[in-house]
Amino acid sequence: EVQLVQSGGGLVQPGGSLRLSCAASGISFDEYCIGWFRQAPGKEREAVSFICPSDGTTFYTKSVEGRFTASSDNDEKTAYLQMNNLSPDDTAVYFCAEQLDTSVMRDVWTLPTIYRVWGQGTQVTVSS
């Protein structure tokens, strides 16, 4: 059974940093890509970042470029999202999700519907 278990998140002041983790089991980690999404109250789920552990390819949505960094530890089968210089606009529930690494997948990484398995989500609140 494929599972993604998330950790990290919490409450942080504006300008602060957090690191989210997404631990995978039941998959060959380097055959999949991990997408990071967030959903704020009353808003649609939004793609944030993407990483393919096989070659380290990463993508970011414009609003987080330069502040967020996706990485992975293939031995630990864990993906990370380092979030720096956080603002209240980053407040949301953050999710990781996985899908098989294909060229098509890399072209449409922002679409939530293409992902097969999702983590349980973790709350990130940025507030003073």
C-alpha positions as CSV (number, residue, x, y, z in Angstrom):
1,E,0.0,0.0,0.0
2,V,1.3,3.4,-1.0
3,Q,1.3,6.0,1.8
4,L,2.5,9.5,2.2
5,V,2.9,10.7,5.7
6,Q,3.5,14.4,6.3
7,S,5.1,16.2,9.2
8,G,6.2,19.8,10.0
9,G,4.0,22.8,9.7
10,G,2.7,24.9,12.6
11,L,2.5,28.6,13.5
12,V,5.2,31.0,12.5
13,Q,5.6,34.8,12.4
14,P,5.9,36.7,9.1
15,G,9.4,36.4,7.8
16,G,9.9,33.1,9.5
17,S,10.7,29.6,8.1
18,L,9.3,26.1,8.2
19,R,10.2,22.8,6.7
20,L,7.6,20.3,5.7
21,S,8.4,16.6,5.2
22,C,6.6,14.0,3.2
23,A,7.7,10.4,3.9
24,A,6.7,7.8,1.3
25,S,6.3,4.1,1.7
26,G,5.2,1.3,-0.7
27,I,6.8,2.9,-3.8
28,S,10.1,3.0,-5.5
29,F,10.8,6.6,-4.6
30,D,12.9,7.5,-7.6
31,E,10.3,6.3,-10.0
32,Y,7.8,9.0,-8.8
33,C,7.5,12.7,-8.6
34,I,6.2,14.6,-5.6
35,G,3.9,17.6,-5.9
36,W,3.3,20.1,-3.1
37,F,0.0,21.8,-3.0
38,R,-1.8,24.1,-0.6
39,Q,-5.4,25.0,0.1
40,A,-6.5,28.1,2.0
41,P,-10.0,28.4,3.4
42,G,-12.6,29.1,0.7
43,K,-10.0,28.7,-2.1
44,E,-9.1,26.0,-4.6
45,R,-6.1,23.7,-4.1
46,E,-3.1,25.4,-5.5
47,A,0.1,23.9,-6.8
48,V,3.2,25.1,-5.0
49,S,6.2,23.0,-6.0
50,F,7.3,19.8,-7.6
51,I,10.3,17.5,-7.4
52,C,11.3,14.4,-9.2
53,P,13.8,12.5,-7.0
54,S,15.3,10.7,-10.0
55,D,17.1,13.7,-11.3
56,G,16.3,16.5,-8.8
57,T,14.1,18.4,-11.3
58,T,12.1,21.1,-9.4
59,F,9.3,23.5,-10.4
60,Y,7.8,26.3,-8.4
61,T,4.7,28.5,-8.7
62,K,5.6,32.1,-9.2
63,S,4.4,33.3,-5.8
64,V,6.9,31.1,-3.9
65,E,9.9,31.2,-6.3
66,G,13.0,32.3,-4.4
67,R,11.4,31.6,-1.0
68,F,10.5,27.8,-1.1
69,T,12.9,25.0,-1.9
70,A,11.9,21.4,-2.7
71,S,14.4,18.6,-2.0
72,S,14.4,14.9,-1.4
73,D,16.4,12.3,0.4
74,N,16.1,9.2,-1.8
75,D,17.6,6.9,0.8
76,E,14.9,8.0,3.4
77,K,12.2,8.1,0.7
78,T,11.3,11.6,2.0
79,A,10.6,14.8,0.2
80,Y,11.0,18.2,1.8
81,L,9.6,21.7,1.3
82,Q,11.7,24.4,2.9
83,M,9.7,27.6,3.2
84,N,11.5,30.8,4.0
85,N,10.3,34.4,4.4
86,L,6.8,33.3,5.0
87,S,3.9,35.7,4.8
88,P,0.3,35.6,5.9
89,D,-0.7,34.8,2.3
90,D,1.1,31.5,2.7
91,T,-1.3,30.3,5.4
92,A,-3.0,27.2,4.2
93,V,-3.1,23.4,4.6
94,Y,-0.2,22.0,2.7
95,F,-0.4,18.6,1.0
96,C,2.1,16.4,-0.8
97,A,1.1,14.0,-3.5
98,E,2.8,11.4,-5.7
99,Q,2.5,10.2,-9.3
100,L,4.7,8.2,-11.6
101,D,7.5,10.1,-13.2
102,T,6.7,10.6,-16.9
103,S,7.4,13.4,-19.4
104,V,3.7,14.1,-19.5
105,M,3.6,14.3,-15.7
106,R,6.3,16.9,-15.7
107,D,4.3,19.1,-18.2
108,V,1.1,19.1,-16.1
109,W,2.4,19.0,-12.6
110,T,0.1,21.8,-11.4
111,L,-3.0,19.7,-11.9
112,P,-4.2,18.1,-8.7
113,T,-6.3,15.5,-10.6
114,I,-3.2,13.7,-12.0
115,Y,-1.8,12.7,-8.6
116,R,-2.6,9.3,-7.3
117,V,-1.9,9.3,-3.6
118,W,-2.0,12.3,-1.2
119,G,-0.6,12.9,2.2
120,Q,-2.9,13.8,5.1
121,G,-2.1,17.5,5.0
122,T,-0.5,19.8,7.5
123,Q,-1.5,23.3,8.6
124,V,0.8,26.2,8.1
125,T,-0.3,29.4,9.8
126,V,1.7,32.6,9.4
127,S,0.6,35.3,11.8
128,S,2.1,37.8,14.2
